[in-house]
């Protein structure tokens, strides 16, 4: 199965009350890990690519080629969307041209008027090509590849303005942040999420900063219309921890333990395990 738009998988998730995971990818090992876990769990999946990660992987066309090559090599049967995460206006268009099946245009740092105008243009450009679009209102806290958000709580009426433009899914700031959550984090503003759900109707909602949110809070968010949950930092942490353990145990000094295929294997397996855990939590197992 080739790449697909995220639209159908998210409409199904919204209707049936579960969420599809977006797992950010950074290299070949991560693509392999996420696809392997998703196929094993028979779960639809969204591969997220930030503009920084796209540059690191030598461009969007390289990313598309790697993903499509692996879909074929592993005979992946579950729906897979390749999605630009927190994209700029120019970045979203570039990813559409490169062959991505889904894009996020993050206009949350603009005024609501400019956010509406630019989102409308991206929606039109993507719709002509059958590509799903995510938009954002109220920036997400923390930093991800240079995109900094102060964690503003979204205005439900502004959410409605963006939702009415025909976007596929809507990300709204509800106290969530990228990266690790601080000890004094107050939790998700589920009261705001409920209001956003009321004005957005059946629009699939997106929860960014999925690392570190308590499981019950995740389930509560799904019950309030969240149909896509983004995970990145948690995979990075387990990858780093497994790699560190391998090296501290001097396994890289035994035989050909220095071979990158062996050196990166524990981290890759750790990502597989984490993705499978998240798929179970989000309820998307056996939903492909």
Buried (B, 14 or more C-beta within 10 A) or exposed (E): EEBBBBBBBBBBBBEEEBBBBBBBBBBBBBBBBBBBBBBBBBBBBBBBBBBBBBEBBEEBBEBBBBBBEBBEEEEBEBBBBBBBBBBBBEBBBBBBEBBBBBBBBBBBBBEBEEBBEBBBBBBEBBBEEEBBBBBBBBBBBBEBBEBEBEBBBBBBEBBBBBBBBBBBBBBBBBBBBBBBBEEEBEEBBBEBBBBBBEBBEEBBBBBBBBBBBEEEBBBBBBEBBBBBBBBBBBBBBBBEEBBEEBBEEEBBEEEEBEEEEBBBBBBBBBBBBBBBBBBEBBBBBEBB
